[in-house]
Amino acid sequence: MATGYKIEDMKMQKLWLILSADSFVCADNLKIITKIAEENYIDSDSISVFDSPKFDIDEMADLAQTVSFFGDRLIIVKDFDISELSEEYTEKLCDIIKDSEGTHFAIALTCDDEKTISGKKYSQLTDLAKKQGMLHFVKEINDKYLAELAQEKAKSLGASLDKDTANYIVQNVGKNISLIMCEVEKYAAASNYEKITKEIVDLVGVKTLEARIFDVIDLICAKKPVKALETLNTLYAQGTDEIAVLGALATSFIDIHRCKLAKKNGISYQTVHSDFEKRSNVYRYQKAMNNANRFSEKGLEEIIQLMLKTDISLKSTSIEKRHLIDILVTQIIVKGMAG
């Protein structure tokens, strides 16, 4: 079973079974499979797509048996989670694959947990993929995996990217493989295809709203309101709505409050991450735990109340929204910092 991001064997297969928690991985590998099919004289007219867990199984069976007149065919099944595929459909699908000649199958489905496909329900399909083609399972898209992908992409472009800078890119961009790949291409070009540095990333890179808010909070902790407001102005210039900014600020300070209470009780940020939002970036809680040292428990409670009042004002007053956010940032610095 392959475990890399993209399939590397460019040979024509009877069956490709692509499974990943990230739909981008599925889509990207389908592009590779389509290219392989085209190189083996299967044109678009001979490619059929089924994108629902309740696809027409009889139509698929008919298509799989008509290739002797028109040459080889590719049948693609995609765009849903494997858990939605019933046991009855799985058995019929396997029978169709076994009985067909000249038909190739690419099944690319999302799958959150490798245990899902190890059970009896899907064992027939996975065994068939191992025997008659390829089973390609990409494990959970975590930060380490994304950073390694960024490094691989940089290397393929002839540029160097160290581990720390790769992690920095992931923290800025988030769990979006497509965006990370595009960003690395941009950084490589900016470095003249030599070494990608944090300075280059800061100069030409994009940051998620969450990453920008981390910057704002760092500046608040450093008691630099002007710089904090300049960073917020960058978000506004990018078209970010003030309510979205407030929401991100509130989320970050709630995380800090959670971590403050956790630390008081000897609980790690990893446990807080697991208990509250396991699917989010663990760096978010590591950052929150570090920032918790800069605030008192009472101060954090006051800040959350300020957030609530600002939220009500944003939605009920004619005062310019950005002015209200500016006031909030100043209030946080004045009232919220730990003594």
N, C-alpha and C positions, 0 to 999 in steps of 0.2 A: 504494500500500500504506500503510495507516494505521500509525502508530507510537506513538500515545498509549496510555494505560493502558486506558481504556474507549472502546468505539465511541460515536461521537457522532451518526452518521447514523441517525435513528430510522425511516427508510423500510423497508418490507417488502422483503426481498431474496430472490432465488431461492436463493442460496447464501451463507452466512457461513462463512468459514474462519478460525478463531481459533487462533493458535499463540503459545505463551509458555513460557518456562522455568519459570514459576511457575503451579502448578495453580489458585491463588486467582484469578489473572487470567482463566483460562478459565471458572471457575465464576461469577465476577462478571459477565462478559460474557454468559454463558448466561442469567443472570437478566434482563438487559436484552433479549435476543432473545425470551425467553418473554413478557415484557411487551409487546413489539412485536407478537408473534403474537396475544396476547389482545386487543389493541386493534384487530386486524384480524379478529376473530371466529373465531379458532382456539382452541377450548377444550381443556381437559386431555384429553378423550377423543380428540382428534385429534392428540395429540402422542405420538410413539413414541421410545423411547430405546434406543440400542445402546451398551453400555459395555465392550465387549471387542474386542480387535484381530481376533478370529476370530468376529465376529458372523455371524448367519445372513443371508447375502447374498440368498438367495432370498426370505426373509421380507420383507426390505427392498424388494426389487423388487415383490413383490405389494402391499405397503402403498402404494408410490409410484404404483401404477396404479389404486387403488380410490377415489381422491378425487373422481372425477366424480359419484359418488352421494352423498357426504357433505360436500362442500365442501372447502376447502383443508386441507392437512395439514402438520405440521412433523415432520421426522425429525431427531433429535439423535444425534450420535456423539461420545462423550466418555470421559474417565477412563483414557486410556492415552497412551503416547508415539507420535508419528507414525512413528518408526523401526520400531515393531512392526507397522505396516500394510504388508502384503506388496504387491509390485508388481502381482500378479494382482488382489488386492482393490481396489487403487487404480484400476486400469483398469475393473473392473466397477462400482465406485462412480461413476466419472465417466459411464459409459454410462447408469446408472440416473438420474442427475441430468439428463443431456441429454434422455433419452426421456420424462421425466415432465412432466405438466402439472398445475398446481394444488398441487404438493408443494414445500415449501421445506425446505432442509437447513441445519442448524447443526452444523458440525464443529469441536469445540473440543478440541484435543489439546496436550499438552506437547511442547516442542521446545527443546533446549538450544542449538542452533547454527543460525543462519540459513542456513549453507552446506548444511545437510541438505535444505532445501526447494528449493534452487536446482539440485539435481542432476536427472538424467533421470528417476529413479524417481518423483518427485512433481511434475514440471513440468506434467504434464497436469492435475493437480488444482489447482495454483496458478494456472495460466493460465485455467482454467474459473472460478475464484473471481473473478479480475480482470475477466473478460468478463461473467459472469452474476450477479455479486454483489459480495462484499467479501472481500479478503484483509487480515487484521488481525494483524500480527506485533508482539509486544512483546519488545523486546530484553532482555538479561540484567538481572535485578533487582539493580542495584548500589546503593551507599549514596547516590550523587548522585541517582539516579532516585527512591529512597524519600524522600529529603529534599524533593524537588520535589513529590512526591505529598502529603506532609504539609502543605506550604505551600498547595497547591491546595485541600486539604480545609479548612484553616483559613479560606481566603479564601471558600470556598463557604458557610461558617458565619457569615461577617461578622466574623471575627477576624483579626488580623495575626500573622504568624509569620516572624521573620527567619531568614536562612540558617543562622547559627550555632546557634540554638535548634533548628531543624529537624534539623540534623546530630546535635545532642545527643540528641534524641528517638530517632533511628535507632540511635545507639550504645547507648542504654539498652534498647531493645526488640528489636533484631535484625531479621533479614530476614523479618518476618511482616507482610504488608500489612494483613491484617484487624485485627491488634492495634494497629498504628500508627494506622489510621483510627479505631478505638475510643478510643485514647488521646488523639488530637487533639480528638475530640468532647468528651472529659472536660475537657481543658485549656481549650478554648474556653469551656465553661460556667463553669469556675472563674475565668476572666478576665473574666466578664460579657460575653463576646463582644467583647472589645477587644484587648489585646495579650497574647499568650502568651509568658511569660518563663521562663528557666531556673529561677527561684525557684518558679514555679507547677508546673513539671514535677517538681522535687524534692519539692514538698509533696504532690502528689496522684498522681504517676505511679508506674508499675510499672517494675521493672528486671529484666532477665534475670539468671540466676545468674551468667553471665559478667561482666555489668556490675557486679554487687555484689562479685564477687571482685576486679575492678579497683580498686574502692573500698577493699577490705580491704588489698590490696597497697600502695596509695598510703599508707594509714595506717601500715602496717608500715615503709615507707620513711621515713616521718616520725617513726618511733619513738613511735607512739601506740597501745600495745597495748590500752588500755581502750576507745578508740574503735573499734579493729579488732574487738574482741570484741563490742561493742555492735552493730556492723553484722552480724556473724555471728548474733547473737541475733535480729535482724530476719529473717534467712533461716530460722532455726529456727521462728520464730513463724508464718512463711508455709507451714510444713509441709515445708521442704526437709530431706532426709535428710542426716545427717552424712557418710555415705560419698560422697554426691553433692558435698558441699562440699569434701571432701578431694580428690576427683577433679578438681574445677574448679581448686583451688589447685595441684595437681600439674601440670595442663595449662599453667597460666599460668607456673609456674616453669620448666617444660621449654622453653616459648617464650622466656623470658628467657635461659635458658642457650644456646639456639640463636642468639639475637640477639647475645649476648655474644661467642660464637665467630665469628659472621659479621662483626661490627664489627671484631674483631681482624684479620680478613683483608680488610677493605675492602669487605665485601658489604652491600648495602642491605637494609632491612627488607622492601621490595617484593619483592626476589629471594627472601628467606626465605619470604615468604608464597606466592609462586608455586611454589617448590620443594616445600613441605610440604603446605599445605592451601589450594589456590587458591580453593576454594569458600567458605572462611570469610571473615569480615570482615577486611579489610586493616588496619583500626584496631587489631585485636588485636595485630598484629606491630609496628605503630608504637608502641603502648603498651609492648610488651615491650622494644623497642629503647631507649626512653627510660628504662625502669626498670633496664635492664642496667647503666647508669652507676652505679647505687647499690650494686652488688654486685661482689665479686671473683669471679673464675672458680672459685677454690677454695671460696669461700663458697656459691656456687650448687650445686656438686657435693655439699657437705655437706647443703644444704637438701633436695636430691633424695633423698639417703640417709635423712634424717629423715622425709620423706614416705613412703618405703617401709616404714620401721619402724612408723610410725603406722598405715599401712594394715593391716599384719599384726596390730597390736594391736587395731585396731577390729573385726577379724573373729575374734579369738581370746581376748579377755579380757572379764572381767565389769565392768571399770572403765567408768564412764559415758563414752559416746562424746564428748560435748561437752567433758568434762574433758580428754580426750586432744587434742582440737583446740586447746583453750586452751593447753595445754602446748606444742604444736607452734608456735603463733604466737609465744609467748614465746621459744622456742628459736631461731626464725628471726631474731628481732630481736637476740638475744644473740650468736649464732654466725655468722650469715650476712652481716651488713652489712659492706660494704667499709671498710677502714681508711683 
